[in-house]
């Protein structure tokens, strides 16, 4: 057995025995849907911009036109994308667990809504979503149609500027999602991190919270990350290849 086969075998055993599986996803799971990962996103039109300086309340206050153009460009990309085999495999894992009386919690840093569209039921969006926008004057939210805004920065019917309902650097994560994460990480017995560079906290620390609760931990990422050494098992493969294999091995095909 090669080391990679051994890792797949260990991860399968962990999943097959688990009663509560928590999965954390990052941009890598949507890469195979054609959505660029965060650290790969500033190409073409946007190559001269730094995401860390666009994804902040200060950038929006300084230049709402540039920031909303960038987010609208990404919003349309997310709406045009389709869930891939990785997203679908997580749905199979969730359904497989529920069928045998287990629990499944999906914590995502992604704002693209592809997990919902794939059919995942228990999803918590830690960084909000790009498909919903919020009026900065009233806090009211709306889902804009799948076409570009007509003016930049877009203005809401309630009078304020519209901004994407995502979490920017320096902003609080939504309390309900954080609460759900804290609760899940206390009770899980299998934690799997998929397609995240583990560079941004608090999500980067979830593996430690899960391990402190006695959970087994699995990382799925074709590249090593700063957190790799803190996982019990690392699967060095694309989510679209590794997750369907894990789902089929742990829950049987046709889940
Ligand atoms: P990153 O862009 O930092 O990392 C994407 C990760 O996905 C990398 O580690 C890649 O190796 C991996 N990857 C690429 N293709 C993959 C595939 N097919 N299957 C599995 N993994 C793959 O994205 P995130 O970790 O999600 O926050 O970034 C975390 C947060 O930082 C984002 O939510 C965003 C960003 O700045 C905010 O905007 C607040």
Boltz pocket constraint, residues with backbone or C-beta under 6 A from the ligand:
constraints:
  - pocket:
      binder: B
      contacts: [[A, 25], [A, 26], [A, 27], [A, 28], [A, 29], [A, 31], [A, 32], [A, 37], [A, 38], [A, 39], [A, 40], [A, 51], [A, 55], [A, 109], [A, 110], [A, 127], [A, 167], [A, 168], [A, 169], [A, 194], [A, 195], [A, 196], [A, 197], [A, 198], [A, 199], [A, 200], [A, 220], [A, 221], [A, 222], [A, 223], [A, 224], [A, 225], [A, 237], [A, 238], [A, 239], [A, 240]]
      max_distance: 6.0
